[in-house]
Amino acid sequence: MNISVLQPPYPRSGTPSAAVSCHQWMLDRVRALRPAETDLVLLPEYATTPGLVDREVLRRFATDEGKHFVELICDEARRLGSIVVLGAAVESGGHWFNRTLVVASTGDLAGHYDKRHLTAVEEEHLGMTAGATPIVMGIAGLRLGFAVCFDVYFPEHFEALAACAPDVVLSPSYQRSESAERNRLLACCRALDTGAWFVRASYAMGTPGVGGHGLIAAPDGTLVDDAGDDEGVLSCVIDPDQRFRKPASHGENEIEHRGLIETHRRPWGYRPLPDRTAAVEGLSFPRLCAHRGLSHVCPENTIPAFAAAIALPGVAEIELDVWLSRDGVPVVCHDPSLERTTDGEGTVVDLDWPTIRSCDAGVRLSEAWAGVPIPRLEEVLDLTAGRVFLNLHIKAPGEDGALVRLVGDLLRERCLTGLGYIAGEEDVLAAAKRWAPDLERACLAHQSDPPCLISTAIQYECTRLQFFRNVEEDHIRQAHDAGLLCNLFWADEPEDARRYADMGIDVILTNQAHQLVGELPPRPGVASC
């Protein structure tokens, strides 16, 4: 495949007019390319807002000139019949992201990656929000991974990418003060780390040996091409299927390098979240979801209930209910008030966290459980740590979506956005769509009316819905045809659970997960979501 890497001159004045001139430089170079001349074009980081360092100026420019620039780039991708990848400052759900946009050869946006490792300037001065997960996406027969600028310094990021087997890792960058020597070294190391091609784009700084150096490194860690210090376009032909092979050790047969590394890794001695997440996402359907944890054995919605559920090898999800306390703490509790499940009194939203925390959430089940407290959401997230999917039933969105926004922030902070999904009524779904659009949504609205439930799920662009026991096989078929996963609330007996699984239910909520483990045979030919 042919790759073209743009290296525009950096607009040092930091003014909108200089950024517009940089846009024009990039557009002129892309427009100079002929259809079928290149398969992929890579632009640098912040290509929509080049050189802008004032928060308000950058945001205004991004929503006006930057947005128009993306539209023009989409037109060029369509003309060229090529993939174009560029860095952009993007607002989504009230948050600003350093987002890498992937434009398909049709001119449509095919996907994106939000930079995971932000600099202090990006976080504190520009007000950017860090992305939560590494991304490897499939497009036009390629598997593209992403590492934006500061990401490149974190080996863990590349181990996570390597686990997803990319063909090419794209690295839109600024790195305006980094040495050319280190940029080359990092690129070669990261290509070797991932066993993939590494392609970097940046800005020419006008200073020899600093910045610039868009480059391409091969899977064996060899530097293939380097744009040097000056502005221009780097073009190179690569074989994306190429892999690095080497002897397994001295005198032994050759083996693919990443396969060798994977065979000898000892992941439990490292940070295990990516491996846990991959294992959970690969689970077959139908799946079990422990409703409020192992709630017929332990006090519901407590750490013991969730820990017991997670300990069961057949539990893929836990379900929990979340309210926002008077002082802004996400409280895990089903009822609006405390009386049924604790020795306390009052409504969760009217009480502060110290008062709620002082309540005994175990004694209502039995004296043996006395002293078990109500948890806050952070404690449950830290307990699960990527071991299970999280069905987060948000009971009320909060003022201006305060609880929804907080849940999104907590999931992003812990890199759990791929496992957590927000479930709720229409007000919660609307808030989630606005304030946390990167999180999947499950519709709980109109559950007594399955056709209305399905249409509402589609309206709010949910990825799943949750049926009551009145569901019929035709309703499940309609939901699947709309691309929705189907939860069921609830089934506690093995025969009952098998009946719903045979109807096509994907996830069964249960209060007795320990009774259903091993009772649901994997569905043939159905992969993970």
C-alpha positions as CSV (number, residue, x, y, z in Angstrom):
1,M,0.0,0.0,0.0
2,N,1.0,3.6,-0.6
3,I,1.2,5.9,2.4
4,S,1.5,9.7,2.2
5,V,2.6,11.6,5.4
6,L,2.1,15.4,5.5
7,Q,4.7,17.6,7.3
8,P,3.4,21.2,7.3
9,P,5.3,24.2,8.6
10,Y,4.4,24.8,12.2
11,P,2.4,28.1,12.5
12,R,4.6,29.7,15.2
13,S,2.6,32.9,15.7
14,G,-0.3,30.9,17.2
15,T,-2.9,33.1,15.6
16,P,-6.1,32.0,13.8
17,S,-4.8,33.5,10.5
18,A,-1.7,31.4,10.8
19,A,-3.8,28.3,11.4
20,V,-5.8,29.0,8.3
21,S,-2.6,29.3,6.3
22,C,-1.5,25.9,7.7
23,H,-4.9,24.5,6.7
24,Q,-4.3,25.8,3.1
25,W,-0.9,24.3,3.0
26,M,-2.3,20.9,3.9
27,L,-5.2,21.1,1.5
28,D,-2.9,22.1,-1.3
29,R,-0.7,19.0,-0.7
30,V,-3.7,16.7,-0.4
31,R,-5.3,18.2,-3.6
32,A,-2.0,17.6,-5.4
33,L,-2.4,13.9,-4.9
34,R,-4.0,12.0,-7.8
35,P,-6.8,9.4,-7.3
36,A,-5.4,5.9,-6.7
37,E,-1.9,7.5,-6.1
38,T,-2.1,6.8,-2.4
39,D,-4.1,4.4,-0.1
40,L,-3.7,6.3,3.2
41,V,-2.9,10.0,4.0
42,L,-1.8,10.9,7.5
43,L,-1.9,14.5,8.9
44,P,-0.4,15.6,12.2
45,E,-2.0,16.1,15.6
46,Y,-4.3,19.1,16.1
47,A,-4.5,19.4,12.3
48,T,-7.8,21.2,12.7
49,T,-6.4,23.8,15.1
50,P,-2.6,24.0,14.3
51,G,-0.5,26.2,16.5
52,L,-3.4,27.5,18.7
53,V,-2.6,27.4,22.4
54,D,-5.4,29.6,23.9
55,R,-8.3,27.5,25.1
56,E,-11.1,29.8,24.0
57,V,-9.5,30.7,20.7
58,L,-8.8,27.0,20.0
59,R,-12.4,26.0,20.8
60,R,-13.9,28.7,18.7
61,F,-11.6,27.9,15.8
62,A,-12.3,24.1,16.1
63,T,-16.1,24.6,15.8
64,D,-15.8,26.9,12.8
65,E,-12.7,26.8,10.6
66,G,-11.7,23.4,12.0
67,K,-15.0,21.8,11.3
68,H,-15.0,23.2,7.8
69,F,-11.4,21.8,7.3
70,V,-12.6,18.3,8.2
71,E,-15.4,18.7,5.7
72,L,-12.9,19.6,3.0
73,I,-10.7,16.7,3.9
74,C,-13.7,14.3,3.7
75,D,-14.3,15.6,0.2
76,E,-10.7,14.9,-0.7
77,A,-10.8,11.4,0.7
78,R,-13.8,10.7,-1.5
79,R,-12.0,12.2,-4.6
80,L,-8.8,10.2,-3.9
81,G,-10.6,7.0,-2.9
82,S,-8.2,6.9,0.0
83,I,-8.3,6.8,3.8
84,V,-7.3,10.1,5.4
85,V,-6.4,10.3,9.1
86,L,-6.0,13.6,11.0
87,G,-5.8,15.0,14.5
88,A,-8.6,17.2,15.7
89,A,-9.9,19.1,18.7
90,V,-13.5,17.8,19.1
91,E,-16.3,18.6,21.6
92,S,-18.5,15.7,22.6
93,G,-21.0,15.4,25.4
94,G,-19.7,18.5,27.1
95,H,-16.1,17.3,27.0
96,W,-13.2,18.3,24.7
97,F,-11.0,15.5,23.3
98,N,-7.8,15.3,21.3
99,R,-9.4,13.1,18.7
100,T,-7.9,11.3,15.8
101,L,-10.4,11.1,13.0
102,V,-10.5,8.3,10.4
103,V,-12.1,9.3,7.1
104,A,-13.0,6.4,4.9
105,S,-12.4,6.4,1.1
106,T,-16.1,7.2,0.7
107,G,-15.6,10.5,2.5
108,D,-17.5,9.4,5.6
109,L,-16.1,9.4,9.1
110,A,-15.4,5.7,9.9
111,G,-14.2,6.0,13.5
112,H,-12.0,7.8,15.9
113,Y,-9.5,7.5,18.7
114,D,-9.2,9.8,21.7
115,K,-5.7,10.4,23.0
116,R,-5.2,8.5,26.3
117,H,-2.1,10.3,27.6
118,L,-2.6,14.0,27.8
119,T,0.1,16.5,28.7
120,A,-0.3,18.8,31.6
121,V,-0.9,21.7,29.2
122,E,-3.7,19.8,27.4
123,E,-5.4,18.9,30.7
124,E,-5.0,22.1,32.7
125,H,-4.7,24.8,30.0
126,L,-6.7,23.5,27.1
127,G,-9.3,21.5,29.2
128,M,-9.0,18.3,27.3
129,T,-10.4,15.0,28.5
130,A,-8.3,11.8,28.2
131,G,-9.6,8.9,26.2
132,A,-10.2,5.7,28.0
133,T,-9.2,2.8,25.7
134,P,-6.7,1.9,23.1
135,I,-8.2,1.5,19.7
136,V,-7.5,-0.9,16.8
137,M,-10.1,-0.6,14.1
138,G,-10.7,-2.5,10.9
139,I,-11.1,-0.5,7.7
140,A,-10.6,-1.5,4.0
141,G,-8.9,-4.8,5.0
142,L,-6.5,-3.0,7.4
143,R,-6.2,-3.1,11.1
144,L,-5.2,0.4,12.2
145,G,-4.0,1.3,15.7
146,F,-3.3,4.7,17.1
147,A,-0.8,6.4,19.3
148,V,-0.9,10.2,19.5
149,C,2.2,12.2,20.4
150,F,2.6,11.7,24.2
151,D,1.1,8.2,24.0
152,V,4.3,7.0,22.3
153,Y,6.2,7.3,25.6
154,F,4.1,4.6,27.3
155,P,5.1,1.0,26.6
156,E,1.8,-0.2,28.2
157,H,-0.2,1.5,25.5
158,F,1.6,-0.5,22.9
159,E,1.2,-3.8,24.7
160,A,-2.5,-3.1,24.7
161,L,-2.4,-2.3,21.0
162,A,-0.3,-5.4,20.2
163,A,-2.9,-7.6,21.9
164,C,-5.3,-6.4,19.2
165,A,-2.9,-7.3,16.3
166,P,-2.7,-4.0,14.3
167,D,-1.1,-4.0,10.8
168,V,-0.2,-0.3,11.1
169,V,0.0,2.1,14.1
170,L,-0.6,5.7,13.1
171,S,0.9,8.5,15.2
172,P,-0.2,12.0,14.5
173,S,2.1,14.2,16.7
174,Y,3.2,17.6,17.8
175,Q,6.4,16.9,19.7
176,R,7.6,20.3,18.8
177,S,10.6,20.3,21.1
178,E,11.6,16.6,21.0
179,S,14.8,15.6,19.3
180,A,14.8,13.9,16.0
181,E,17.0,11.2,17.4
182,R,14.5,10.3,20.1
183,N,11.6,10.5,17.7
184,R,13.4,7.9,15.5
185,L,14.3,5.7,18.4
186,L,10.8,5.7,19.8
187,A,9.2,5.0,16.4
188,C,11.5,2.0,15.8
189,C,10.9,0.6,19.4
190,R,7.2,0.9,19.1
191,A,7.1,-0.8,15.7
192,L,9.0,-3.7,17.3
193,D,6.7,-3.6,20.4
194,T,3.6,-4.0,18.3
195,G,5.0,-6.1,15.4
196,A,3.4,-3.5,13.1
197,W,4.3,-0.7,10.9
198,F,4.6,2.7,12.7
199,V,3.8,5.8,10.8
200,R,4.4,9.3,12.3
201,A,3.3,12.7,11.1
202,S,4.3,16.0,12.7
203,Y,5.2,19.7,11.9
204,A,8.4,21.1,10.5
205,M,9.7,23.5,13.2
206,G,12.4,25.2,11.2
207,T,15.1,24.1,13.6
208,P,17.4,21.3,12.5
209,G,17.1,18.2,14.7
210,V,14.0,19.3,16.5
211,G,10.4,18.4,15.7
212,G,9.5,17.4,12.2
213,H,10.7,14.0,11.1
214,G,7.5,12.4,9.9
215,L,8.7,8.8,9.5
216,I,7.9,5.2,8.8
217,A,9.3,2.2,10.7
218,A,8.9,-1.4,9.8
219,P,7.7,-4.2,12.1
220,D,11.3,-5.4,12.7
221,G,12.2,-2.0,14.2
222,T,14.0,-0.7,11.0
223,L,13.6,2.9,10.1
224,V,12.3,2.8,6.5
225,D,11.9,6.5,5.7
226,D,12.3,9.9,7.3
227,A,10.9,13.3,6.2
228,G,13.7,15.1,7.9
229,D,13.4,18.7,9.2
230,D,11.7,20.5,6.4
231,E,8.1,20.8,5.3
232,G,6.9,18.4,2.6
233,V,5.1,15.2,1.9
234,L,6.7,11.8,2.7
235,S,5.5,9.0,0.4
236,C,6.3,5.3,0.9
237,V,5.2,1.9,-0.2
238,I,4.7,-0.7,2.5
239,D,3.4,-4.2,2.8
240,P,0.9,-4.1,5.7
241,D,0.9,-7.9,5.9
242,Q,4.7,-8.0,6.6
243,R,5.6,-9.4,10.0
244,F,9.0,-9.7,11.7
245,R,10.2,-13.3,12.1
246,K,13.2,-14.3,14.1
247,P,14.7,-17.4,15.8
248,A,12.8,-18.3,19.0
249,S,16.2,-18.4,20.6
250,H,19.7,-19.3,19.5
251,G,19.7,-22.2,17.1
252,E,15.9,-22.6,17.0
253,N,13.4,-22.2,14.2
254,E,12.1,-18.8,13.2
255,I,8.8,-17.6,14.7
256,E,6.8,-14.4,14.3
257,H,8.1,-11.9,16.8
258,R,4.9,-10.9,18.5
259,G,3.8,-14.5,18.8
260,L,7.1,-15.2,20.5
261,I,6.5,-12.4,23.0
262,E,2.9,-13.4,23.7
263,T,3.9,-16.9,24.4
264,H,6.4,-15.9,27.0
265,R,4.6,-13.0,28.6
266,R,3.7,-13.3,32.3
267,P,0.7,-11.0,32.4
268,W,-0.3,-11.4,36.0
269,G,3.0,-9.9,37.0
270,Y,2.1,-6.8,34.9
271,R,-0.9,-4.5,35.0
272,P,-3.7,-7.0,34.1
273,L,-6.6,-4.8,33.0
274,P,-6.2,-5.2,29.2
275,D,-6.0,-9.0,29.5
276,R,-9.0,-9.1,31.8
277,T,-11.0,-6.9,29.5
278,A,-10.2,-8.9,26.4
279,A,-11.2,-12.1,28.2
280,V,-14.6,-10.6,29.2
281,E,-15.3,-9.2,25.8
282,G,-14.7,-12.6,24.3
283,L,-17.3,-14.4,26.4
284,S,-20.0,-16.2,24.4
285,F,-23.7,-15.6,24.6
286,P,-26.0,-16.1,26.4
287,R,-24.5,-14.5,29.4
288,L,-25.4,-14.2,33.1
289,C,-25.7,-10.8,34.8
290,A,-25.8,-10.9,38.6
291,H,-28.7,-8.6,39.6
292,R,-27.5,-6.3,42.4
293,G,-24.7,-8.9,42.8
294,L,-25.3,-12.3,44.4
295,S,-28.4,-10.7,45.9
296,H,-30.2,-13.7,47.3
297,V,-27.1,-14.8,49.3
298,C,-25.5,-11.5,50.2
299,P,-26.9,-8.1,51.0
300,E,-27.9,-6.6,47.7
301,N,-25.8,-3.8,46.1
302,T,-22.9,-4.3,48.5
303,I,-19.3,-5.1,48.0
304,P,-19.7,-8.7,49.3
305,A,-22.6,-9.3,46.9
306,F,-20.5,-8.0,43.9
307,A,-17.4,-9.8,45.0
308,A,-19.3,-13.1,45.4
309,A,-20.8,-12.7,41.9
310,I,-17.4,-11.9,40.3
311,A,-15.9,-15.0,41.9
312,L,-18.3,-17.2,40.0
313,P,-16.7,-18.2,36.7
314,G,-19.8,-18.0,34.6
315,V,-20.9,-14.5,35.6
316,A,-20.2,-12.0,32.7
317,E,-21.9,-8.9,34.1
318,I,-23.1,-7.4,37.4
319,E,-26.0,-5.0,37.6
320,L,-26.1,-2.1,40.1
321,D,-28.2,0.9,40.8
322,V,-26.8,4.4,41.3
323,W,-28.2,7.6,42.8
324,L,-26.4,10.9,43.4
325,S,-26.3,12.0,47.1
326,R,-26.9,15.6,48.2
327,D,-23.2,16.3,48.3
328,G,-22.5,14.7,44.8
329,V,-21.4,11.2,45.7
330,P,-22.5,8.3,43.4
331,V,-24.3,6.0,45.8
332,V,-25.0,2.3,45.0
333,C,-28.6,1.6,46.2
334,H,-31.7,0.4,44.5
335,D,-34.5,2.2,46.3
336,P,-34.9,6.0,46.5
337,S,-34.9,5.7,50.3
338,L,-32.8,3.7,52.7
339,E,-35.5,1.9,54.9
340,R,-35.9,-1.4,53.0
341,T,-32.2,-2.3,52.7
342,T,-30.6,-0.5,55.7
343,D,-31.2,0.5,59.3
344,G,-31.2,4.1,58.1
345,E,-34.0,6.5,57.1
346,G,-34.4,9.1,54.4
347,T,-34.0,9.6,50.7
348,V,-30.6,9.1,49.1
349,V,-30.7,12.4,47.1
350,D,-31.6,14.4,50.3
351,L,-28.8,12.9,52.4
352,D,-25.0,13.5,52.5
353,W,-22.5,10.8,52.0
354,P,-21.3,10.5,55.6
355,T,-24.9,9.9,56.8
356,I,-25.5,7.3,54.1
357,R,-22.2,5.6,54.8
358,S,-23.0,5.3,58.5
359,C,-26.1,3.1,57.6
360,D,-25.9,-0.7,58.0
361,A,-26.7,-2.3,54.7
362,G,-26.3,-5.9,55.9
363,V,-28.4,-6.2,59.0
364,R,-31.8,-6.3,57.1
365,L,-30.7,-9.6,55.5
366,S,-29.5,-11.2,58.8
367,E,-27.5,-10.3,61.9
368,A,-24.6,-12.3,60.4
369,W,-24.2,-9.5,57.8
370,A,-24.3,-6.6,60.3
371,G,-21.8,-3.9,59.6
372,V,-21.7,-4.1,55.8
373,P,-21.9,-0.5,54.5
374,I,-23.5,1.0,51.4
375,P,-20.7,1.4,48.7
376,R,-20.1,4.3,46.5
377,L,-19.7,3.6,42.8
378,E,-15.9,4.1,42.8
379,E,-15.5,1.2,45.2
380,V,-17.4,-1.1,42.9
381,L,-15.5,0.0,39.9
382,D,-12.2,-0.6,41.7
383,L,-13.4,-4.0,42.8
384,T,-14.4,-5.2,39.4
385,A,-11.2,-3.8,37.7
386,G,-12.2,-5.1,34.2
387,R,-13.3,-8.5,35.3
388,V,-17.0,-8.1,34.3
389,F,-19.3,-6.0,32.3
390,L,-21.1,-3.3,34.3
391,N,-24.8,-2.8,33.9
392,L,-25.2,0.6,35.5
393,H,-28.8,1.4,36.2
394,I,-28.9,5.2,36.8
395,K,-32.0,6.0,38.6
396,A,-32.1,9.7,37.8
397,P,-29.7,11.7,35.6
398,G,-29.2,14.6,38.0
399,E,-29.3,18.3,37.3
400,D,-27.8,18.9,33.9
401,G,-26.9,15.2,33.7
402,A,-24.7,15.5,36.8
403,L,-24.8,11.8,37.7
404,V,-24.4,10.7,34.1
405,R,-21.4,13.0,33.6
406,L,-19.9,11.7,36.8
407,V,-20.3,8.1,35.8
408,G,-18.7,8.8,32.5
409,D,-15.8,10.5,34.1
410,L,-15.2,7.6,36.5
411,L,-15.4,5.0,33.8
412,R,-13.0,6.9,31.6
413,E,-10.6,7.5,34.4
414,R,-10.4,3.7,35.1
415,C,-10.4,2.8,31.3
416,L,-13.7,0.9,31.7
417,T,-15.8,2.6,29.0
418,G,-15.7,-0.6,26.9
419,L,-17.2,-2.6,29.8
420,G,-19.6,-0.2,31.4
421,Y,-23.0,0.7,29.9
422,I,-25.7,3.1,31.2
423,A,-29.2,1.7,31.7
424,G,-32.2,3.8,32.4
425,E,-35.4,5.5,31.5
426,E,-35.8,8.1,28.7
427,D,-34.5,11.0,30.9
428,V,-31.3,9.0,31.6
429,L,-30.9,7.9,28.0
430,A,-31.2,11.5,26.8
431,A,-28.7,12.7,29.3
432,A,-26.3,9.9,28.4
433,K,-26.6,10.6,24.7
434,R,-25.8,14.2,25.3
435,W,-23.2,14.1,28.1
436,A,-21.6,10.6,27.7
437,P,-22.0,9.7,24.0
438,D,-19.0,7.4,24.2
439,L,-20.7,5.1,26.6
440,E,-23.1,2.4,25.4
441,R,-26.8,2.7,26.5
442,A,-29.4,0.2,27.5
443,C,-33.1,1.1,27.3
444,L,-35.3,0.4,30.3
445,A,-38.2,2.7,29.2
446,H,-41.6,1.2,28.4
447,Q,-40.6,-2.4,29.4
448,S,-44.3,-3.4,29.8
449,D,-44.7,-2.6,26.1
450,P,-42.0,-4.5,24.1
451,P,-42.6,-2.8,20.7
452,C,-42.4,0.6,22.4
453,L,-39.3,-0.5,24.3
454,I,-37.7,-1.4,21.0
455,S,-38.6,1.8,19.2
456,T,-37.4,3.9,22.2
457,A,-34.1,2.0,22.2
458,I,-33.6,2.8,18.5
459,Q,-34.6,6.5,19.1
460,Y,-31.9,6.9,21.7
461,E,-29.3,5.0,19.7
462,C,-28.9,2.3,22.4
463,T,-26.8,-0.8,21.8
464,R,-29.1,-3.0,24.0
465,L,-32.4,-3.1,25.8
466,Q,-33.8,-4.9,28.8
467,F,-37.1,-6.9,28.4
468,F,-39.4,-7.9,31.1
469,R,-40.7,-11.5,31.3
470,N,-43.6,-10.6,29.0
471,V,-41.2,-10.7,26.0
472,E,-42.0,-12.9,23.1
473,E,-39.7,-14.5,20.6
474,D,-40.8,-12.1,17.8
475,H,-39.9,-9.1,20.0
476,I,-36.4,-10.5,20.4
477,R,-36.1,-11.1,16.7
478,Q,-37.1,-7.5,16.0
479,A,-34.6,-6.2,18.5
480,H,-31.8,-8.3,17.0
481,D,-32.7,-7.1,13.5
482,A,-32.2,-3.6,14.8
483,G,-28.7,-4.5,16.0
484,L,-29.7,-4.5,19.7
485,L,-28.5,-6.9,22.4
486,C,-31.3,-8.3,24.5
487,N,-31.2,-8.4,28.3
488,L,-34.0,-10.1,30.3
489,F,-35.1,-9.1,33.8
490,W,-35.2,-11.8,35.3
491,A,-34.8,-15.6,35.7
492,D,-33.7,-17.4,38.8
493,E,-34.4,-21.1,37.9
494,P,-32.3,-23.1,35.4
495,E,-35.2,-24.3,33.3
496,D,-36.7,-20.8,33.2
497,A,-33.3,-19.3,32.1
498,R,-32.8,-21.9,29.4
499,R,-36.2,-21.2,28.0
500,Y,-35.4,-17.5,27.6
501,A,-32.0,-18.3,26.2
502,D,-33.6,-20.6,23.6
503,M,-35.9,-17.7,22.6
504,G,-32.7,-15.6,21.8
505,I,-32.1,-13.6,25.0
506,D,-28.5,-12.5,25.1
507,V,-28.0,-11.6,28.8
508,I,-30.1,-12.9,31.7
509,L,-30.3,-10.9,34.9
510,T,-30.6,-13.2,37.9
511,N,-30.7,-12.9,41.7
512,Q,-29.2,-16.4,42.0
513,A,-26.3,-16.5,39.6
514,H,-24.8,-19.4,41.6
515,Q,-27.8,-21.5,40.6
516,L,-27.4,-20.8,36.9
517,V,-23.7,-21.1,36.3
518,G,-23.1,-23.8,33.7
519,E,-26.8,-24.1,32.9
520,L,-26.7,-22.0,29.7
521,P,-24.8,-23.7,26.8
522,P,-22.9,-21.3,24.5
523,R,-24.9,-20.2,21.5
524,P,-23.4,-21.7,18.3
525,G,-21.9,-19.2,15.9
526,V,-22.4,-16.2,18.1
527,A,-19.4,-14.1,19.0
528,S,-19.0,-11.4,21.6
529,C,-20.6,-8.0,21.1
